[in-house]
Amino acid sequence: MKITLLPYDDPGAGKPFAALASALQAGGYEAGVAVPAGSDPYPAHSGTDRALMPRRVWRLPGLKKGGLEKEGAGDGYGNLPEVCAESDLIITDLRMLESALAVSDELNSKLIAAALTPPCPVSRSAAVVPDVLKKLPFFYGAVRKREAGYAWPLTFKVVQDKLILRDIPVLHAYSSCFLKRPGEWGGAAGRIVTGEWITTTAGPGDFICSSKSCEDTEQWLDEGEAPLYFGFSGLPLQAQAHCIGTALDAARVFSCRAVIEADCELPGYALPIEEADYDRLFPRCRCVVHRGSAAAAHASLRAGIPALVCPAAAEEQVWGKLTVTTGAGSCLPLNKVTQKKLTQALKVLEHKRVKNKAAELGKGLRQENGIETAISFIDRYLSWTQYRKF
């Protein structure tokens, strides 16, 4: 049985699909990830296939420019029909739903959507009717209050309507701890929260990628107390230099060591790294400061340590709000990072309540197996739809 996975054109979004494809192949499926032309290859252990696809197919849904109108669909999704040919099932990122729907209709294939980011916590109005008024035959109004809830970004509103209308199931590839009340915003499709899709097939030599060798890195970590971790990679050079300097100042205030994502020389109490294996590094850290990626947000909680999120982009802000909602961290926008504010935010992470909450959530996350849950649902879905006409 052939399964084609369609991730969005983003390395961070592609890795979960690569991990799922690898597990599906191990389970006997013919699974592969469709990769856009010119993108970086996924890890070799993922066992995924590369397909040449024009970049114009990777566009956000809900936008007229990138939307897939039925009459213009032939030129809108490039060679996706050829890539997905003879597929029994297509698993698509929500941001690729427009293209995937058109291809699924053309090929008569089954379709499952995948959400890598939870709906964002919002505050919305709710009507409160006093008991006295309820007893009257009529009343003239109701008191309003603000009630916490969850909502998808506006760009996903059209997508959400289509999911419900077409009865398309959605696999939510993140921990259930980030969604307190699943199902209230998406009907039955909003209740399949699998957990994060990650793979643990990295070898022992892939512990940390740093300016030191693997052995020297482990020795540096063993020589002193647990360090602070600062992840500010991917920023413009001027902004990155400011954040690194601020991180060094904060480490001096706390009189502790630091691990910093940087490619420059740092003082002896700081270890520069280019890229790290979060699941192996974070358990050895005191607390984590990251920009707000799904991988870092999950890994910090899985390690049972508090996290400070410094978001810049829209999706990063969502993970910042979600981290605050869990009670296991705080959020400080990247454009507001100063030595004073960063130090104050780190002191919040030292509170016993925050540490206990992070440790509690960590136990739950370590017991989750998102890929196993996802494959179990896929097996049931394919079995249930075996005789269903699409």
C-alpha positions as CSV (number, residue, x, y, z in Angstrom):
1,M,0.0,0.0,0.0
2,K,1.5,3.3,-1.1
3,I,1.4,6.4,1.2
4,T,2.7,9.8,0.0
5,L,3.5,12.5,2.6
6,L,3.4,16.2,1.6
7,P,5.2,18.5,4.1
8,Y,5.4,22.2,3.8
9,D,8.5,23.8,2.3
10,D,10.3,24.3,5.6
11,P,13.1,22.1,7.1
12,G,11.5,22.2,10.5
13,A,8.1,21.0,9.1
14,G,9.8,18.3,6.9
15,K,11.5,16.4,9.7
16,P,8.3,15.1,11.4
17,F,7.1,13.8,8.1
18,A,10.4,12.1,7.4
19,A,10.2,10.4,10.8
20,L,6.7,9.2,10.1
21,A,7.6,8.0,6.7
22,S,10.5,6.0,8.1
23,A,8.2,4.3,10.7
24,L,5.6,3.6,8.0
25,Q,8.2,1.9,5.9
26,A,9.3,-0.2,8.8
27,G,5.6,-1.2,9.2
28,G,5.4,-2.5,5.7
29,Y,4.0,0.5,3.8
30,E,5.5,2.0,0.7
31,A,5.9,5.5,2.1
32,G,7.8,8.5,0.8
33,V,8.0,12.2,1.4
34,A,7.6,14.5,-1.6
35,V,10.5,17.0,-1.4
36,P,10.5,20.3,-3.4
37,A,13.2,20.8,-6.0
38,G,16.3,22.6,-4.5
39,S,15.5,21.9,-0.9
40,D,18.0,20.3,1.5
41,P,17.9,16.5,1.7
42,Y,16.3,14.9,4.7
43,P,18.4,12.7,7.0
44,A,19.6,9.5,5.3
45,H,18.0,7.3,8.0
46,S,14.5,8.7,7.2
47,G,14.4,6.4,4.1
48,T,12.4,9.0,2.2
49,D,12.2,9.6,-1.5
50,R,13.0,12.8,-3.3
51,A,10.6,14.1,-6.0
52,L,11.3,17.1,-8.3
53,M,8.6,19.6,-7.6
54,P,8.5,23.3,-8.5
55,R,8.6,25.7,-5.6
56,R,5.4,27.4,-6.8
57,V,3.3,24.6,-5.3
58,W,4.4,25.5,-1.8
59,R,2.1,28.4,-0.9
60,L,0.0,29.2,2.2
61,P,-3.7,28.3,1.9
62,G,-6.4,30.9,2.1
63,L,-4.5,33.4,-0.1
64,K,-5.9,34.0,-3.6
65,K,-2.4,34.0,-5.1
66,G,-1.5,30.6,-3.6
67,G,-5.0,29.1,-3.4
68,L,-6.0,26.4,-5.7
69,E,-9.0,27.4,-7.7
70,K,-10.6,24.4,-9.5
71,E,-10.5,25.9,-13.0
72,G,-6.8,26.7,-12.7
73,A,-5.7,23.7,-10.8
74,G,-3.8,22.1,-13.6
75,D,-1.1,24.7,-13.5
76,G,-1.3,25.3,-9.7
77,Y,0.2,22.2,-8.2
78,G,2.9,21.4,-10.7
79,N,3.7,17.7,-11.0
80,L,2.0,16.6,-7.8
81,P,-0.3,14.2,-9.6
82,E,2.7,12.3,-11.0
83,V,4.4,12.3,-7.5
84,C,1.2,11.0,-5.8
85,A,0.2,8.6,-8.6
86,E,-1.1,5.3,-7.4
87,S,-1.1,6.5,-3.8
88,D,-3.7,4.9,-1.6
89,L,-3.3,7.6,1.0
90,I,-2.0,11.2,1.0
91,I,-0.9,12.7,4.3
92,T,-0.5,16.5,3.9
93,D,0.5,19.4,6.0
94,L,-2.4,21.7,6.6
95,R,-0.6,24.4,4.7
96,M,-0.6,22.1,1.7
97,L,-4.3,21.2,2.0
98,E,-5.4,23.2,-1.1
99,S,-3.1,21.4,-3.4
100,A,-3.6,18.0,-1.7
101,L,-7.4,18.3,-2.0
102,A,-7.2,18.9,-5.8
103,V,-4.8,16.0,-6.3
104,S,-6.8,13.7,-4.0
105,D,-10.0,14.5,-6.1
106,E,-8.1,13.9,-9.3
107,L,-6.5,10.6,-8.2
108,N,-9.5,9.4,-6.1
109,S,-7.1,8.9,-3.1
110,K,-7.8,9.0,0.6
111,L,-6.6,12.1,2.5
112,I,-5.4,12.8,6.0
113,A,-4.3,16.2,7.2
114,A,-1.6,16.9,9.7
115,A,-1.3,19.9,12.1
116,L,2.2,20.5,13.5
117,T,1.2,23.6,15.4
118,P,-1.7,23.7,17.9
119,P,-4.4,26.4,17.8
120,C,-3.3,29.5,19.7
121,P,-4.7,30.4,23.2
122,V,-7.1,33.3,22.8
123,S,-9.5,35.2,25.0
124,R,-13.0,35.5,23.7
125,S,-16.4,36.8,24.9
126,A,-18.9,34.6,26.6
127,A,-22.5,35.3,27.8
128,V,-23.2,34.9,31.4
129,V,-26.9,34.7,32.4
130,P,-27.6,35.2,36.1
131,D,-29.8,32.5,37.7
132,V,-32.5,35.1,38.6
133,L,-32.9,36.1,34.9
134,K,-33.1,32.4,33.9
135,K,-36.3,32.1,35.9
136,L,-38.1,34.9,34.1
137,P,-40.1,34.3,30.9
138,F,-37.8,36.7,29.1
139,F,-34.9,39.0,29.8
140,Y,-33.4,42.0,28.1
141,G,-29.7,41.1,28.1
142,A,-26.8,39.2,29.5
143,V,-23.6,40.0,31.3
144,R,-20.4,39.5,29.1
145,K,-17.1,38.1,30.4
146,R,-13.8,37.1,28.8
147,E,-13.3,33.3,28.6
148,A,-10.1,31.5,27.7
149,G,-10.2,29.3,24.6
150,Y,-8.2,28.2,21.6
151,A,-8.4,29.2,17.9
152,W,-6.4,28.6,14.7
153,P,-4.6,31.4,12.9
154,L,-6.9,33.3,10.5
155,T,-5.1,31.8,7.5
156,F,-6.3,28.4,8.6
157,K,-10.0,29.4,8.9
158,V,-10.9,28.4,5.3
159,V,-8.9,25.2,5.8
160,Q,-10.8,24.3,9.0
161,D,-14.1,24.7,7.2
162,K,-13.1,22.4,4.4
163,L,-11.9,19.8,6.9
164,I,-15.2,19.7,8.6
165,L,-17.2,19.8,5.3
166,R,-15.2,17.0,3.7
167,D,-15.0,15.0,6.9
168,I,-11.2,14.8,6.6
169,P,-9.4,13.5,9.8
170,V,-6.6,15.6,11.2
171,L,-3.6,14.2,13.0
172,H,-2.2,16.7,15.5
173,A,1.5,16.0,15.8
174,Y,2.2,17.7,19.1
175,S,1.7,16.8,22.7
176,S,-1.7,17.0,24.3
177,C,-0.3,19.1,27.1
178,F,-0.4,22.1,24.7
179,L,-4.1,21.7,24.1
180,K,-6.2,21.8,27.2
181,R,-9.6,21.3,25.7
182,P,-9.3,19.4,22.4
183,G,-12.2,19.1,20.1
184,E,-14.1,22.3,21.0
185,W,-12.8,24.1,18.0
186,G,-12.8,21.5,15.3
187,G,-15.4,18.9,16.0
188,A,-14.4,15.2,15.7
189,A,-11.4,16.2,13.6
190,G,-9.9,18.1,16.5
191,R,-9.5,15.2,18.9
192,I,-6.8,13.1,17.3
193,V,-3.8,14.4,19.2
194,T,-1.0,11.9,18.6
195,G,2.1,13.6,20.2
196,E,5.2,14.8,18.4
197,W,6.6,12.8,15.5
198,I,10.3,12.3,16.2
199,T,12.9,9.6,15.5
200,T,15.6,8.4,17.9
201,T,17.8,6.6,15.4
202,A,20.8,9.0,15.8
203,G,24.1,7.3,16.6
204,P,26.1,7.9,19.8
205,G,28.6,10.1,17.9
206,D,25.9,12.7,17.1
207,F,25.6,13.9,20.7
208,I,26.4,17.6,20.0
209,C,27.7,19.4,17.0
210,S,30.1,22.1,18.5
211,S,33.5,23.7,18.0
212,K,34.8,21.0,20.3
213,S,35.0,17.3,19.7
214,C,32.2,15.1,21.1
215,E,34.5,13.9,23.9
216,D,35.6,17.4,24.8
217,T,32.0,18.6,24.8
218,E,30.9,15.8,27.2
219,Q,33.9,16.6,29.4
220,W,33.0,20.3,29.5
221,L,29.4,19.4,30.5
222,D,30.7,17.0,33.2
223,E,33.2,19.4,34.7
224,G,30.7,21.9,36.3
225,E,27.1,22.6,37.2
226,A,24.3,22.4,34.6
227,P,24.5,25.3,32.2
228,L,21.9,27.7,30.7
229,Y,21.1,27.0,27.1
230,F,20.6,29.9,24.6
231,G,19.4,29.2,21.1
232,F,19.6,32.4,18.9
233,S,20.7,30.9,15.6
234,G,19.2,32.0,12.3
235,L,19.1,35.7,13.2
236,P,20.8,38.5,11.2
237,L,24.4,39.0,12.4
238,Q,23.7,42.2,14.2
239,A,20.7,40.8,16.1
240,Q,22.6,37.6,16.8
241,A,25.6,39.5,18.2
242,H,23.3,41.5,20.5
243,C,21.5,38.3,21.8
244,I,24.8,36.5,22.4
245,G,26.2,39.4,24.4
246,T,23.0,39.6,26.4
247,A,23.1,35.9,27.1
248,L,26.7,36.1,28.3
249,D,25.7,39.0,30.6
250,A,22.8,37.0,32.0
251,A,25.0,34.0,32.6
252,R,27.4,36.2,34.6
253,V,24.5,37.5,36.7
254,F,23.5,34.0,37.5
255,S,27.2,32.9,38.1
256,C,26.7,29.9,35.9
257,R,27.9,28.4,32.6
258,A,26.1,28.7,29.3
259,V,25.7,26.8,26.1
260,I,25.1,29.2,23.2
261,E,24.3,28.6,19.6
262,A,27.1,30.7,18.0
263,D,30.0,30.2,15.5
264,C,32.4,32.6,17.3
265,E,34.8,32.4,20.2
266,L,33.2,32.7,23.6
267,P,34.7,33.1,27.2
268,G,35.7,29.9,29.0
269,Y,32.4,29.7,30.9
270,A,30.4,29.5,27.6
271,L,30.4,26.7,25.0
272,P,29.6,27.7,21.4
273,I,27.7,25.2,19.4
274,E,26.4,25.2,15.8
275,E,23.6,22.6,16.3
276,A,22.5,20.4,19.1
277,D,20.5,17.2,19.7
278,Y,17.9,18.7,22.0
279,D,16.9,15.4,23.6
280,R,20.5,14.7,24.7
281,L,21.5,18.2,25.6
282,F,18.5,19.7,27.4
283,P,18.4,17.1,30.2
284,R,21.9,18.3,31.2
285,C,20.9,22.0,31.3
286,R,19.5,24.2,34.1
287,C,16.9,25.9,31.9
288,V,16.4,26.6,28.2
289,V,16.1,29.9,26.2
290,H,14.9,29.3,22.6
291,R,13.2,31.2,19.8
292,G,10.0,29.1,19.7
293,S,10.3,26.1,17.4
294,A,8.1,23.1,17.9
295,A,11.1,20.8,18.4
296,A,12.6,23.0,21.1
297,A,9.3,23.5,22.9
298,H,8.7,19.8,23.1
299,A,12.3,18.9,23.9
300,S,12.5,21.3,26.9
301,L,9.3,19.9,28.4
302,R,10.4,16.3,27.7
303,A,13.6,17.1,29.6
304,G,11.5,18.3,32.5
305,I,13.1,21.8,32.6
306,P,11.6,25.3,32.3
307,A,11.9,27.2,29.1
308,L,11.9,30.9,28.1
309,V,10.6,31.5,24.6
310,C,11.9,34.5,22.7
311,P,9.7,34.6,19.5
312,A,9.9,36.7,16.5
313,A,7.8,35.1,13.8
314,A,4.1,34.4,14.0
315,E,4.4,30.6,14.6
316,E,7.1,31.2,17.2
317,Q,4.7,33.5,19.1
318,V,2.1,30.7,19.2
319,W,4.6,28.4,20.9
320,G,5.5,31.2,23.3
321,K,1.9,31.6,24.3
322,L,1.5,27.8,24.6
323,T,4.6,27.4,26.8
324,V,3.1,30.1,29.1
325,T,-0.2,28.3,29.1
326,T,1.4,25.0,30.2
327,G,2.8,26.8,33.3
328,A,6.3,25.4,32.5
329,G,7.9,28.6,31.2
330,S,7.6,32.2,30.2
331,C,7.7,34.3,27.0
332,L,9.8,37.4,26.1
333,P,9.5,38.7,22.5
334,L,12.9,38.8,20.8
335,N,12.7,42.5,20.1
336,K,12.4,43.2,23.8
337,V,15.4,41.1,24.9
338,T,17.7,43.2,27.1
339,Q,20.1,42.1,29.8
340,K,17.7,43.3,32.5
341,K,14.5,41.8,31.1
342,L,16.3,38.5,30.2
343,T,17.6,38.2,33.7
344,Q,14.2,38.9,35.2
345,A,12.6,36.3,32.9
346,L,15.2,33.7,33.9
347,K,14.5,34.3,37.6
348,V,10.8,33.4,36.9
349,L,12.0,30.0,35.7
350,E,13.8,29.5,39.0
351,H,10.5,29.4,40.9
352,K,9.7,26.1,42.5
353,R,6.2,26.1,41.0
354,V,7.5,26.4,37.4
355,K,10.2,23.7,38.0
356,N,7.6,21.3,39.4
357,K,5.2,21.9,36.6
358,A,7.9,21.3,34.0
359,A,9.0,18.1,35.7
360,E,5.4,16.9,35.9
361,L,4.8,17.6,32.2
362,G,8.1,16.0,31.3
363,K,6.9,12.6,32.8
364,G,3.9,12.7,30.5
365,L,5.8,13.7,27.4
366,R,8.4,10.9,27.9
367,Q,5.6,8.4,27.9
368,E,4.1,9.6,24.6
369,N,4.8,7.9,21.3
370,G,3.4,10.2,18.6
371,I,4.5,8.1,15.7
372,E,3.0,4.9,17.1
373,T,-0.3,6.6,17.8
374,A,-0.4,8.1,14.3
375,I,0.3,4.8,12.6
376,S,-2.3,3.1,14.8
377,F,-4.9,5.6,13.6
378,I,-3.7,5.3,9.9
379,D,-4.1,1.5,10.1
380,R,-7.6,1.8,11.4
381,Y,-8.5,4.6,8.9
382,L,-7.3,2.5,5.9
383,S,-9.2,-0.5,7.2
384,W,-12.4,1.5,7.8
385,T,-12.3,3.2,4.4
386,Q,-11.4,0.0,2.5
387,Y,-14.9,-0.3,1.1
388,R,-15.8,3.3,1.2
389,K,-16.3,5.1,-2.1
390,F,-14.4,8.4,-2.5
